[in-house]
Amino acid sequence: MELRPLSKVDGLAVHRLVGECPPLDLNSVYVYLLLSEHFSDTCVLAENAGVVNGFISAYMPPARPEVLFVWQVAVHSRARGHGLARLMLWNLLERPGLSGIRYIETTVGPDNAASRNVFAGIARQLRAPVVDSPLFERELFGAGEHADERLLRIGPFDASPRQAQAGGHFTKEAPGL
Ligand SMILES: CC(C)(COP(=O)(O)OP(=O)(O)OC[C@H]1O[C@@H](n2cnc3c(N)ncnc32)[C@H](O)[C@@H]1OP(=O)(O)O)[C@@H](O)C(=O)NCCC(=O)NCCS
């Protein structure tokens, strides 16, 4: 399994992967191309022998360089349950350009237990508190079915426990990926 920054040749494959990972909102191919062009260093792709199994899009909000905002996390059903989501998050946190990150923020739907567990696990490993607060209420999404998106803020955390944790984490075996 290779974990690497996003490249523009990945746009179509990421679009297909996200489409196969409900309940994620599927964005246009153009959005994934833009992410590869402008946010490659804060996005990660997991690929095995040319097959894309995982993807995270994230960025640092303007004027808040200590925050990594995680937008979409997708792991294909064939690769779930082996810690790949967590591995991709660690891959981002270990990048030299992201050593100043002290908080992870993300939004989660109230019923997305998987999402909450992924981020709760990361918070435990970072030994960082989690604050849960309202962000985007359902009516902001207009007509149609969309749940509230609450903000999860993990942090502050610092670099040293992060490196210690990562050393152990990367030894985890992921058979069959
Ligand atoms: C959610 C998702 C990214 C998890 O990917 P994954 O690689 O299987 O997750 P991991 O193996 O790294 O699991 C990390 C933690 O989340 C928990 N978890 C993973 N999937 C879960 C599920 N469906 N229900 C409950 N908990 C789950 C794991 O038990 C693990 O907990 P731990 O830290 O206590 O051991 C994947 O199931 C997916 O793409 N789902 C559809 C899209 C989605 O909901 N994305 C938002 C998630 S942030």
The ligand as an ORCA input file, in Angstrom:
! r2SCAN-3c Opt
* xyz 0 1
  C     -15.237      5.491      7.959
  C     -14.134      4.873      7.123
  C     -13.292      5.966      6.481
  C     -13.274      4.001      8.053
  O     -12.170      3.480      7.321
  P     -11.280      2.295      7.947
  O      -9.957      2.298      7.262
  O     -12.044      1.022      7.922
  O     -11.145      2.797      9.464
  P     -10.025      2.351     10.503
  O      -9.796      0.867     10.303
  O      -8.843      3.257     10.410
  O     -10.774      2.569     11.886
  C     -10.467      3.621     12.768
  C     -11.423      3.524     13.959
  O     -12.782      3.719     13.521
  C     -13.568      2.599     13.880
  N     -14.484      2.305     12.777
  C     -14.168      2.137     11.481
  N     -15.273      1.859     10.757
  C     -16.311      1.842     11.640
  C     -17.702      1.603     11.505
  N     -18.271      1.338     10.311
  N     -18.473      1.691     12.623
  C     -17.934      1.964     13.833
  N     -16.595      2.208     14.015
  C     -15.807      2.130     12.934
  C     -12.584      1.459     14.041
  O     -13.097      0.477     14.925
  C     -11.391      2.154     14.616
  O     -11.597      2.364     16.004
  P     -10.371      2.254     17.055
  O      -9.510      3.470     16.803
  O     -11.064      2.305     18.370
  O      -9.653      0.983     16.751
  C     -14.743      3.956      6.012
  O     -15.606      3.034      6.634
  C     -15.524      4.743      4.965
  O     -14.959      5.193      3.982
  N     -16.855      4.899      5.173
  C     -17.711      5.601      4.241
  C     -17.384      7.083      4.142
  C     -17.475      7.820      5.478
  O     -18.374      7.650      6.290
  N     -16.480      8.701      5.666
  C     -16.381      9.546      6.829
  C     -15.524      8.903      7.825
  S     -14.408      9.958      8.621
*
